[in-house]
Amino acid sequence: MKIAVLGTGSVGQALAGRLLELGHDVVVGTRDPEATRSRSESFVAWHDAHRDASLATFAEAAAAAELVVNATSGPGALPALESAGADQLAGKVVIDISNPLDFSAGFPPTLFVKDTDSLAEQIQRTFPQARVVKTLNTLTAALMVNPADLGADSSVFVSGNDDAAKATVTELLQSFGHTDVIDLGDITTARGPEMLLPVWLRLMGALGTPTFNFKIVR
């Protein structure tokens, strides 16, 4: 599958690298490819080890893709997708991994949208022709793509209005090794996983590691 991963940080690198391992055709999207090459030592090192991934603008990456992954920060999500362009996203599955975290007052961050709305819903409203699926936002990057590293089964969630899009995303998650993918329902249910982040952050502090996940026992 031709997949665009929007974002060059740790999440984007983890997703793009794993997708390449699985045989997908991957293009990484960034606002300014030349600036990324000159300023991001982390991405340059990653790209040197993953030469099969191409680097392009958000719009170029989305245009070439069958499926788009939003791996940007929460505040950067809508601007990145707007740069990608509504026409380039129309009809495509858009996986949203971002979290609405506001670090302006320091750590721990607050949520800049919650309770009656979610970042995923804002994305879906802004791009009504895209098929938005929220998932993976409750995991650290390494476990998003290699959940078996925990040594035990755990749970991951999907939310979205389009059942076929969720089926596509679920298949992709299973190819990463996720064994318990829970369909929460339509895009409004993304409020739940997004509001898990305050709990997730405090668990990370208490455990001293981000290498953990939730398991829904039933």
CYANA upper distance limits for C-alpha pairs under 8 A (distance plus 0.5 A):
  1 MET  CA     24 HIS  CA      5.60
  1 MET  CA     25 ASP  CA      6.48
  1 MET  CA     66 GLU  CA      7.29
  1 MET  CA     67 LEU  CA      8.25
  2 LYS  CA     24 HIS  CA      6.67
  2 LYS  CA     25 ASP  CA      5.19
  2 LYS  CA     26 VAL  CA      6.55
  2 LYS  CA     27 VAL  CA      8.43
  2 LYS  CA     64 ALA  CA      7.76
  2 LYS  CA     65 ALA  CA      5.38
  2 LYS  CA     66 GLU  CA      5.79
  2 LYS  CA     67 LEU  CA      7.15
  3 ILE  CA     24 HIS  CA      7.45
  3 ILE  CA     25 ASP  CA      6.61
  3 ILE  CA     26 VAL  CA      5.55
  3 ILE  CA     27 VAL  CA      6.98
  3 ILE  CA     65 ALA  CA      5.47
  3 ILE  CA     66 GLU  CA      6.43
  3 ILE  CA     67 LEU  CA      5.45
  3 ILE  CA     68 VAL  CA      6.27
  3 ILE  CA     69 VAL  CA      7.91
  4 ALA  CA     26 VAL  CA      6.37
  4 ALA  CA     27 VAL  CA      5.45
  4 ALA  CA     28 VAL  CA      6.25
  4 ALA  CA     29 GLY  CA      7.14
  4 ALA  CA     61 ALA  CA      5.91
  4 ALA  CA     62 ALA  CA      6.27
  4 ALA  CA     64 ALA  CA      8.06
  4 ALA  CA     65 ALA  CA      5.96
  4 ALA  CA     66 GLU  CA      8.35
  4 ALA  CA     67 LEU  CA      6.89
  4 ALA  CA     68 VAL  CA      5.25
  4 ALA  CA     69 VAL  CA      6.55
  5 VAL  CA     12 GLY  CA      6.68
  5 VAL  CA     15 LEU  CA      7.91
  5 VAL  CA     16 ALA  CA      6.85
  5 VAL  CA     26 VAL  CA      7.72
  5 VAL  CA     27 VAL  CA      6.84
  5 VAL  CA     28 VAL  CA      5.33
  5 VAL  CA     29 GLY  CA      6.41
  5 VAL  CA     61 ALA  CA      8.21
  5 VAL  CA     68 VAL  CA      6.57
  5 VAL  CA     69 VAL  CA      5.24
  5 VAL  CA     70 ASN  CA      6.82
  5 VAL  CA     71 ALA  CA      6.99
  6 LEU  CA     12 GLY  CA      7.28
  6 LEU  CA     28 VAL  CA      6.32
  6 LEU  CA     29 GLY  CA      4.92
  6 LEU  CA     30 THR  CA      6.77
  6 LEU  CA     58 PHE  CA      6.97
  6 LEU  CA     61 ALA  CA      8.22
  6 LEU  CA     68 VAL  CA      7.87
  6 LEU  CA     69 VAL  CA      6.49
  6 LEU  CA     70 ASN  CA      5.62
  6 LEU  CA     71 ALA  CA      5.95
  6 LEU  CA     72 THR  CA      6.87
  6 LEU  CA     80 ALA  CA      7.99
  7 GLY  CA     11 VAL  CA      8.14
  7 GLY  CA     12 GLY  CA      5.59
  7 GLY  CA     13 GLN  CA      8.46
  7 GLY  CA     28 VAL  CA      7.35
  7 GLY  CA     29 GLY  CA      6.43
  7 GLY  CA     30 THR  CA      6.32
  7 GLY  CA     70 ASN  CA      7.51
  7 GLY  CA     71 ALA  CA      5.60
  7 GLY  CA     72 THR  CA      5.32
  8 THR  CA     12 GLY  CA      5.58
  8 THR  CA     13 GLN  CA      6.52
  8 THR  CA     28 VAL  CA      7.49
  8 THR  CA     29 GLY  CA      7.81
  8 THR  CA     30 THR  CA      7.15
  8 THR  CA     43 PHE  CA      6.83
  8 THR  CA     71 ALA  CA      8.43
  8 THR  CA     72 THR  CA      8.30
  9 GLY  CA     13 GLN  CA      6.54
  9 GLY  CA     42 SER  CA      8.44
  9 GLY  CA     43 PHE  CA      7.59
  9 GLY  CA     71 ALA  CA      8.49
  9 GLY  CA     72 THR  CA      8.08
 10 SER  CA     14 ALA  CA      6.56
 10 SER  CA    141 ALA  CA      7.30
 11 VAL  CA     15 LEU  CA      6.67
 11 VAL  CA     71 ALA  CA      6.48
 11 VAL  CA     72 THR  CA      8.34
 11 VAL  CA    141 ALA  CA      5.59
 12 GLY  CA     16 ALA  CA      6.42
 12 GLY  CA     28 VAL  CA      8.26
 12 GLY  CA     71 ALA  CA      5.71
 12 GLY  CA     72 THR  CA      7.90
 13 GLN  CA     17 GLY  CA      6.39
 13 GLN  CA     43 PHE  CA      8.03
 13 GLN  CA     46 TRP  CA      7.61
 14 ALA  CA     18 ARG  CA      6.72
 14 ALA  CA    141 ALA  CA      6.63
 14 ALA  CA    142 ALA  CA      6.94
 14 ALA  CA    145 VAL  CA      7.39
 15 LEU  CA     19 LEU  CA      6.59
 15 LEU  CA    141 ALA  CA      8.24
 15 LEU  CA    144 MET  CA      8.23
 15 LEU  CA    145 VAL  CA      6.89
 16 ALA  CA     20 LEU  CA      6.68
 16 ALA  CA     26 VAL  CA      6.99
 16 ALA  CA     27 VAL  CA      8.44
 16 ALA  CA     28 VAL  CA      7.72
 16 ALA  CA     53 ALA  CA      8.05
 17 GLY  CA     21 GLU  CA      6.87
 17 GLY  CA     50 HIS  CA      7.50
 18 ARG  CA     22 LEU  CA      6.85
 18 ARG  CA    145 VAL  CA      6.77
 18 ARG  CA    176 PHE  CA      8.23
 19 LEU  CA     23 GLY  CA      7.01
 19 LEU  CA     24 HIS  CA      5.99
 19 LEU  CA     25 ASP  CA      8.33
 19 LEU  CA     26 VAL  CA      7.56
 20 LEU  CA     24 HIS  CA      5.73
 20 LEU  CA     25 ASP  CA      7.16
 20 LEU  CA     26 VAL  CA      6.95
 20 LEU  CA     52 ASP  CA      8.02
 20 LEU  CA     53 ALA  CA      7.93
 22 LEU  CA    175 SER  CA      8.40
 25 ASP  CA     53 ALA  CA      7.96
 26 VAL  CA     52 ASP  CA      8.11
 26 VAL  CA     53 ALA  CA      5.76
 26 VAL  CA     54 SER  CA      7.29
 27 VAL  CA     53 ALA  CA      5.92
 27 VAL  CA     54 SER  CA      5.22
 27 VAL  CA     55 LEU  CA      6.25
 27 VAL  CA     56 ALA  CA      7.39
 27 VAL  CA     61 ALA  CA      6.30
 27 VAL  CA     65 ALA  CA      8.43
 28 VAL  CA     53 ALA  CA      7.26
 28 VAL  CA     54 SER  CA      6.58
 28 VAL  CA     55 LEU  CA      5.39
 28 VAL  CA     56 ALA  CA      6.75
 28 VAL  CA     61 ALA  CA      7.01
 29 GLY  CA     33 PRO  CA      8.45
 29 GLY  CA     55 LEU  CA      6.53
 29 GLY  CA     56 ALA  CA      5.61
 29 GLY  CA     57 THR  CA      5.62
 29 GLY  CA     58 PHE  CA      4.98
 29 GLY  CA     59 ALA  CA      8.23
 29 GLY  CA     60 GLU  CA      8.06
 29 GLY  CA     61 ALA  CA      5.78
 29 GLY  CA     62 ALA  CA      8.18
 30 THR  CA     36 THR  CA      7.87
 30 THR  CA     55 LEU  CA      7.91
 30 THR  CA     56 ALA  CA      6.83
 30 THR  CA     57 THR  CA      5.53
 30 THR  CA     58 PHE  CA      5.79
 31 ARG  CA     57 THR  CA      5.93
 31 ARG  CA     58 PHE  CA      6.43
 31 ARG  CA     80 ALA  CA      7.87
 31 ARG  CA     83 SER  CA      8.18
 32 ASP  CA     36 THR  CA      6.73
 32 ASP  CA     56 ALA  CA      8.36
 32 ASP  CA     57 THR  CA      6.60
 33 PRO  CA     37 ARG  CA      6.70
 33 PRO  CA     55 LEU  CA      6.95
 33 PRO  CA     56 ALA  CA      6.40
 33 PRO  CA     57 THR  CA      6.74
 34 GLU  CA     38 SER  CA      6.74
 35 ALA  CA     39 ARG  CA      6.32
 35 ALA  CA     40 SER  CA      8.42
 36 THR  CA     40 SER  CA      5.86
 36 THR  CA     43 PHE  CA      7.99
 36 THR  CA     44 VAL  CA      8.47
 37 ARG  CA     41 GLU  CA      8.23
 37 ARG  CA     43 PHE  CA      7.94
 37 ARG  CA     44 VAL  CA      6.53
 40 SER  CA     44 VAL  CA      6.69
 41 GLU  CA     45 ALA  CA      6.61
 42 SER  CA     46 TRP  CA      6.76
 43 PHE  CA     47 HIS  CA      6.40
 44 VAL  CA     48 ASP  CA      6.58
 45 ALA  CA     49 ALA  CA      7.16
 46 TRP  CA     50 HIS  CA      6.77
 47 HIS  CA     51 ARG  CA      6.27
 47 HIS  CA     53 ALA  CA      7.81
 55 LEU  CA     61 ALA  CA      8.30
 56 ALA  CA     60 GLU  CA      6.32
 56 ALA  CA     61 ALA  CA      6.13
 57 THR  CA     61 ALA  CA      6.51
 57 THR  CA     84 ALA  CA      8.30
 58 PHE  CA     62 ALA  CA      6.65
 58 PHE  CA     80 ALA  CA      7.26
 58 PHE  CA     81 LEU  CA      7.96
 58 PHE  CA     83 SER  CA      6.52
 58 PHE  CA     84 ALA  CA      5.08
 59 ALA  CA     63 ALA  CA      6.52
 59 ALA  CA     83 SER  CA      6.58
 59 ALA  CA     84 ALA  CA      4.28
 59 ALA  CA     85 GLY  CA      6.62
 59 ALA  CA     88 GLN  CA      7.51
 60 GLU  CA     64 ALA  CA      6.86
 60 GLU  CA     84 ALA  CA      7.87
 61 ALA  CA     65 ALA  CA      6.94
 61 ALA  CA     84 ALA  CA      8.13
 62 ALA  CA     67 LEU  CA      8.44
 62 ALA  CA     68 VAL  CA      6.84
 62 ALA  CA     84 ALA  CA      6.47
 62 ALA  CA     88 GLN  CA      6.20
 62 ALA  CA     89 LEU  CA      7.15
 63 ALA  CA     84 ALA  CA      8.40
 63 ALA  CA     88 GLN  CA      5.51
 63 ALA  CA     89 LEU  CA      8.15
 66 GLU  CA     92 LYS  CA      6.79
 66 GLU  CA     93 VAL  CA      8.07
 67 LEU  CA     92 LYS  CA      6.26
 67 LEU  CA     93 VAL  CA      5.65
 67 LEU  CA     94 VAL  CA      6.69
 67 LEU  CA     95 ILE  CA      8.35
 68 VAL  CA     89 LEU  CA      8.21
 68 VAL  CA     92 LYS  CA      7.69
 68 VAL  CA     93 VAL  CA      6.80
 68 VAL  CA     94 VAL  CA      5.28
 68 VAL  CA     95 ILE  CA      6.72
 69 VAL  CA     94 VAL  CA      6.20
 69 VAL  CA     95 ILE  CA      5.16
 69 VAL  CA     96 ASP  CA      6.73
 69 VAL  CA     97 ILE  CA      8.02
 70 ASN  CA     77 ALA  CA      7.40
 70 ASN  CA     81 LEU  CA      8.22
 70 ASN  CA     94 VAL  CA      7.47
 70 ASN  CA     95 ILE  CA      6.44
 70 ASN  CA     96 ASP  CA      5.44
 70 ASN  CA     97 ILE  CA      6.53
 70 ASN  CA     98 SER  CA      7.36
 71 ALA  CA     77 ALA  CA      8.46
 71 ALA  CA     96 ASP  CA      7.49
 71 ALA  CA     97 ILE  CA      6.20
 71 ALA  CA     98 SER  CA      6.65
 72 THR  CA     76 GLY  CA      6.39
 72 THR  CA     77 ALA  CA      6.05
 72 THR  CA     80 ALA  CA      8.03
 72 THR  CA     97 ILE  CA      8.27
 72 THR  CA     98 SER  CA      6.59
 73 SER  CA     77 ALA  CA      6.50
 73 SER  CA     98 SER  CA      6.07
 73 SER  CA     99 ASN  CA      7.23
 73 SER  CA    100 PRO  CA      8.35
 74 GLY  CA     98 SER  CA      5.48
 74 GLY  CA     99 ASN  CA      5.24
 74 GLY  CA    100 PRO  CA      5.01
 74 GLY  CA    101 LEU  CA      6.53
 74 GLY  CA    119 LEU  CA      8.07
 75 PRO  CA     79 PRO  CA      8.44
 75 PRO  CA    100 PRO  CA      7.15
 75 PRO  CA    101 LEU  CA      7.95
 75 PRO  CA    102 ASP  CA      8.25
 76 GLY  CA     80 ALA  CA      6.46
 77 ALA  CA     81 LEU  CA      6.72
 77 ALA  CA     98 SER  CA      7.35
 78 LEU  CA     82 GLU  CA      6.40
 78 LEU  CA    123 ILE  CA      7.05
 79 PRO  CA     83 SER  CA      6.62
 80 ALA  CA     84 ALA  CA      6.75
 81 LEU  CA     85 GLY  CA      6.81
 81 LEU  CA     86 ALA  CA      8.23
 82 GLU  CA     86 ALA  CA      7.25
 84 ALA  CA     88 GLN  CA      7.04
 84 ALA  CA     89 LEU  CA      7.92
 85 GLY  CA     89 LEU  CA      7.02
 86 ALA  CA     90 ALA  CA      6.51
 86 ALA  CA    127 PHE  CA      6.54
 86 ALA  CA    129 GLN  CA      8.35
 86 ALA  CA    130 ALA  CA      8.39
 89 LEU  CA     93 VAL  CA      8.40
 89 LEU  CA     94 VAL  CA      7.95
 89 LEU  CA    127 PHE  CA      8.07
 89 LEU  CA    129 GLN  CA      7.88
 89 LEU  CA    130 ALA  CA      6.01
 90 ALA  CA    127 PHE  CA      7.98
 90 ALA  CA    128 PRO  CA      8.41
 90 ALA  CA    129 GLN  CA      5.21
 90 ALA  CA    130 ALA  CA      5.20
 90 ALA  CA    131 ARG  CA      8.35
 91 GLY  CA    129 GLN  CA      6.13
 91 GLY  CA    130 ALA  CA      5.62
 91 GLY  CA    131 ARG  CA      6.87
 92 LYS  CA    130 ALA  CA      5.97
 92 LYS  CA    131 ARG  CA      6.30
 93 VAL  CA    130 ALA  CA      6.87
 93 VAL  CA    131 ARG  CA      5.12
 93 VAL  CA    132 VAL  CA      6.42
 93 VAL  CA    133 VAL  CA      7.68
 93 VAL  CA    165 ALA  CA      6.34
 94 VAL  CA    130 ALA  CA      7.03
 94 VAL  CA    131 ARG  CA      6.26
 94 VAL  CA    132 VAL  CA      5.19
 94 VAL  CA    133 VAL  CA      6.66
 95 ILE  CA    132 VAL  CA      6.42
 95 ILE  CA    133 VAL  CA      5.44
 95 ILE  CA    134 LYS  CA      6.42
 95 ILE  CA    135 THR  CA      7.43
 95 ILE  CA    169 VAL  CA      8.07
 96 ASP  CA    120 ALA  CA      7.16
 96 ASP  CA    132 VAL  CA      7.32
 96 ASP  CA    133 VAL  CA      6.52
 96 ASP  CA    134 LYS  CA      5.33
 96 ASP  CA    135 THR  CA      6.90
 97 ILE  CA    134 LYS  CA      6.73
 97 ILE  CA    135 THR  CA      6.22
 97 ILE  CA    136 LEU  CA      6.15
 97 ILE  CA    137 ASN  CA      5.34
 98 SER  CA    119 LEU  CA      8.36
 98 SER  CA    137 ASN  CA      6.66
 99 ASN  CA    119 LEU  CA      7.69
 99 ASN  CA    137 ASN  CA      6.96
 99 ASN  CA    194 GLU  CA      6.64
 99 ASN  CA    197 LEU  CA      8.30
100 PRO  CA    111 LEU  CA      5.84
100 PRO  CA    112 PHE  CA      6.12
100 PRO  CA    113 VAL  CA      6.78
100 PRO  CA    118 SER  CA      8.39
100 PRO  CA    119 LEU  CA      6.70
100 PRO  CA    194 GLU  CA      7.77
101 LEU  CA    109 PRO  CA      6.31
101 LEU  CA    110 THR  CA      6.29
101 LEU  CA    111 LEU  CA      5.38
101 LEU  CA    112 PHE  CA      6.77
102 ASP  CA    109 PRO  CA      5.65
102 ASP  CA    110 THR  CA      5.65
102 ASP  CA    111 LEU  CA      6.25
102 ASP  CA    112 PHE  CA      6.35
103 PHE  CA    107 PHE  CA      6.79
103 PHE  CA    108 PRO  CA      7.76
103 PHE  CA    109 PRO  CA      5.14
103 PHE  CA    110 THR  CA      7.35
104 SER  CA    109 PRO  CA      8.03
105 ALA  CA    109 PRO  CA      7.54
108 PRO  CA    198 PRO  CA      8.47
108 PRO  CA    201 LEU  CA      7.97
109 PRO  CA    198 PRO  CA      8.49
110 THR  CA    198 PRO  CA      8.19
111 LEU  CA    195 MET  CA      8.25
113 VAL  CA    117 ASP  CA      6.75
113 VAL  CA    118 SER  CA      6.19
113 VAL  CA    119 LEU  CA      7.10
114 LYS  CA    118 SER  CA      6.13
114 LYS  CA    191 ARG  CA      6.96
114 LYS  CA    194 GLU  CA      8.22
114 LYS  CA    195 MET  CA      7.21
115 ASP  CA    191 ARG  CA      7.12
115 ASP  CA    195 MET  CA      8.39
116 THR  CA    191 ARG  CA      8.20
117 ASP  CA    121 GLU  CA      7.06
117 ASP  CA    122 GLN  CA      8.10
117 ASP  CA    188 THR  CA      7.66
117 ASP  CA    191 ARG  CA      6.92
118 SER  CA    122 GLN  CA      6.89
118 SER  CA    188 THR  CA      7.69
118 SER  CA    190 ALA  CA      6.92
118 SER  CA    191 ARG  CA      5.56
118 SER  CA    194 GLU  CA      7.67
119 LEU  CA    123 ILE  CA      6.76
120 ALA  CA    124 GLN  CA      6.74
120 ALA  CA    132 VAL  CA      7.83
120 ALA  CA    133 VAL  CA      8.24
120 ALA  CA    134 LYS  CA      6.80
120 ALA  CA    187 ILE  CA      7.38
120 ALA  CA    190 ALA  CA      6.94
121 GLU  CA    125 ARG  CA      6.57
121 GLU  CA    187 ILE  CA      6.54
121 GLU  CA    188 THR  CA      6.85
121 GLU  CA    190 ALA  CA      8.06
122 GLN  CA    126 THR  CA      6.58
123 ILE  CA    127 PHE  CA      6.58
123 ILE  CA    132 VAL  CA      8.04
124 GLN  CA    128 PRO  CA      5.92
124 GLN  CA    130 ALA  CA      7.36
124 GLN  CA    131 ARG  CA      7.99
124 GLN  CA    132 VAL  CA      6.46
124 GLN  CA    187 ILE  CA      8.45
131 ARG  CA    160 GLY  CA      8.05
131 ARG  CA    161 ASN  CA      7.88
131 ARG  CA    162 ASP  CA      6.81
131 ARG  CA    165 ALA  CA      6.89
132 VAL  CA    160 GLY  CA      6.45
132 VAL  CA    161 ASN  CA      7.95
132 VAL  CA    162 ASP  CA      8.31
132 VAL  CA    165 ALA  CA      8.22
132 VAL  CA    187 ILE  CA      8.19
133 VAL  CA    158 VAL  CA      6.92
133 VAL  CA    159 SER  CA      5.98
133 VAL  CA    160 GLY  CA      5.15
133 VAL  CA    161 ASN  CA      8.23
133 VAL  CA    165 ALA  CA      7.56
133 VAL  CA    166 LYS  CA      6.86
133 VAL  CA    169 VAL  CA      8.03
133 VAL  CA    187 ILE  CA      7.72
134 LYS  CA    157 PHE  CA      8.28
134 LYS  CA    158 VAL  CA      6.01
134 LYS  CA    159 SER  CA      5.57
134 LYS  CA    160 GLY  CA      7.01
134 LYS  CA    187 ILE  CA      7.90
134 LYS  CA    190 ALA  CA      6.71
135 THR  CA    156 VAL  CA      7.66
135 THR  CA    157 PHE  CA      6.08
135 THR  CA    158 VAL  CA      5.35
135 THR  CA    159 SER  CA      7.34
136 LEU  CA    144 MET  CA      6.45
136 LEU  CA    156 VAL  CA      6.97
136 LEU  CA    157 PHE  CA      7.48
136 LEU  CA    158 VAL  CA      8.47
137 ASN  CA    193 PRO  CA      7.62
137 ASN  CA    194 GLU  CA      7.59
138 THR  CA    156 VAL  CA      8.05
138 THR  CA    193 PRO  CA      7.04
138 THR  CA    194 GLU  CA      8.09
138 THR  CA    196 LEU  CA      7.58
138 THR  CA    197 LEU  CA      7.29
138 THR  CA    200 TRP  CA      7.74
138 THR  CA    213 ASN  CA      8.04
139 LEU  CA    143 LEU  CA      6.59
139 LEU  CA    144 MET  CA      6.27
139 LEU  CA    210 PRO  CA      8.49
139 LEU  CA    212 PHE  CA      8.11
139 LEU  CA    213 ASN  CA      6.89
140 THR  CA    144 MET  CA      6.82
140 THR  CA    210 PRO  CA      6.53
140 THR  CA    211 THR  CA      7.26
141 ALA  CA    145 VAL  CA      7.48
142 ALA  CA    146 ASN  CA      6.57
142 ALA  CA    147 PRO  CA      8.17
143 LEU  CA    147 PRO  CA      4.98
143 LEU  CA    148 ALA  CA      8.16
143 LEU  CA    149 ASP  CA      7.37
143 LEU  CA    150 LEU  CA      8.20
143 LEU  CA    211 THR  CA      7.66
144 MET  CA    176 PHE  CA      8.28
145 VAL  CA    173 LEU  CA      8.44
145 VAL  CA    176 PHE  CA      5.75
145 VAL  CA    177 GLY  CA      8.01
146 ASN  CA    176 PHE  CA      6.48
146 ASN  CA    177 GLY  CA      6.85
147 PRO  CA    153 ASP  CA      8.31
147 PRO  CA    154 SER  CA      8.23
147 PRO  CA    176 PHE  CA      7.87
147 PRO  CA    177 GLY  CA      6.57
147 PRO  CA    178 HIS  CA      6.68
148 ALA  CA    152 ALA  CA      7.18
148 ALA  CA    153 ASP  CA      7.80
148 ALA  CA    177 GLY  CA      6.95
148 ALA  CA    178 HIS  CA      8.28
150 LEU  CA    211 THR  CA      7.77
150 LEU  CA    212 PHE  CA      7.45
153 ASP  CA    178 HIS  CA      8.29
153 ASP  CA    179 THR  CA      7.14
153 ASP  CA    180 ASP  CA      7.88
153 ASP  CA    215 LYS  CA      7.86
154 SER  CA    178 HIS  CA      8.11
154 SER  CA    179 THR  CA      7.82
154 SER  CA    180 ASP  CA      6.91
154 SER  CA    213 ASN  CA      6.78
154 SER  CA    214 PHE  CA      6.44
154 SER  CA    215 LYS  CA      4.96
154 SER  CA    216 ILE  CA      7.81
155 SER  CA    178 HIS  CA      7.96
155 SER  CA    179 THR  CA      7.89
155 SER  CA    180 ASP  CA      5.39
155 SER  CA    181 VAL  CA      6.54
155 SER  CA    182 ILE  CA      7.62
155 SER  CA    213 ASN  CA      7.79
155 SER  CA    214 PHE  CA      6.36
155 SER  CA    215 LYS  CA      5.42
155 SER  CA    216 ILE  CA      6.63
156 VAL  CA    178 HIS  CA      7.84
156 VAL  CA    180 ASP  CA      6.85
156 VAL  CA    181 VAL  CA      5.56
156 VAL  CA    182 ILE  CA      6.70
156 VAL  CA    214 PHE  CA      8.28
157 PHE  CA    181 VAL  CA      6.12
157 PHE  CA    182 ILE  CA      5.29
157 PHE  CA    183 ASP  CA      6.45
157 PHE  CA    184 LEU  CA      7.10
157 PHE  CA    193 PRO  CA      7.97
158 VAL  CA    166 LYS  CA      7.31
158 VAL  CA    170 THR  CA      8.16
158 VAL  CA    181 VAL  CA      7.60
158 VAL  CA    182 ILE  CA      6.71
158 VAL  CA    183 ASP  CA      5.47
158 VAL  CA    184 LEU  CA      6.56
158 VAL  CA    185 GLY  CA      8.12
158 VAL  CA    190 ALA  CA      8.31
159 SER  CA    166 LYS  CA      7.89
159 SER  CA    183 ASP  CA      6.69
159 SER  CA    184 LEU  CA      6.00
159 SER  CA    185 GLY  CA      5.90
159 SER  CA    186 ASP  CA      5.94
159 SER  CA    187 ILE  CA      5.56
159 SER  CA    188 THR  CA      8.03
159 SER  CA    189 THR  CA      6.42
159 SER  CA    190 ALA  CA      6.05
160 GLY  CA    165 ALA  CA      8.23
160 GLY  CA    166 LYS  CA      7.06
160 GLY  CA    185 GLY  CA      6.88
160 GLY  CA    186 ASP  CA      4.95
160 GLY  CA    187 ILE  CA      4.58
160 GLY  CA    188 THR  CA      8.24
160 GLY  CA    189 THR  CA      8.40
160 GLY  CA    190 ALA  CA      8.34
161 ASN  CA    185 GLY  CA      7.89
161 ASN  CA    186 ASP  CA      5.02
161 ASN  CA    187 ILE  CA      5.99
162 ASP  CA    166 LYS  CA      6.86
162 ASP  CA    186 ASP  CA      8.25
163 ASP  CA    167 ALA  CA      6.66
164 ALA  CA    168 THR  CA      6.79
165 ALA  CA    169 VAL  CA      6.77
166 LYS  CA    170 THR  CA      6.42
166 LYS  CA    183 ASP  CA      8.41
167 ALA  CA    171 GLU  CA      6.71
168 THR  CA    172 LEU  CA      6.89
169 VAL  CA    173 LEU  CA      6.64
170 THR  CA    174 GLN  CA      6.63
170 THR  CA    181 VAL  CA      7.19
171 GLU  CA    175 SER  CA      6.78
172 LEU  CA    176 PHE  CA      7.07
173 LEU  CA    177 GLY  CA      7.11
173 LEU  CA    178 HIS  CA      6.09
173 LEU  CA    181 VAL  CA      8.23
174 GLN  CA    178 HIS  CA      5.21
174 GLN  CA    179 THR  CA      6.73
174 GLN  CA    181 VAL  CA      8.43
184 LEU  CA    189 THR  CA      6.58
184 LEU  CA    190 ALA  CA      8.44
185 GLY  CA    189 THR  CA      6.51
186 ASP  CA    190 ALA  CA      8.37
189 THR  CA    193 PRO  CA      8.29
190 ALA  CA    194 GLU  CA      6.73
191 ARG  CA    195 MET  CA      6.51
192 GLY  CA    196 LEU  CA      6.89
193 PRO  CA    197 LEU  CA      7.80
196 LEU  CA    200 TRP  CA      6.59
197 LEU  CA    201 LEU  CA      6.46
198 PRO  CA    202 ARG  CA      6.87
199 VAL  CA    203 LEU  CA      6.64
200 TRP  CA    204 MET  CA      6.70
201 LEU  CA    205 GLY  CA      6.91
202 ARG  CA    206 ALA  CA      6.63
203 LEU  CA    207 LEU  CA      6.36
204 MET  CA    208 GLY  CA      6.06
204 MET  CA    209 THR  CA      5.77
204 MET  CA    210 PRO  CA      5.68
205 GLY  CA    209 THR  CA      7.61
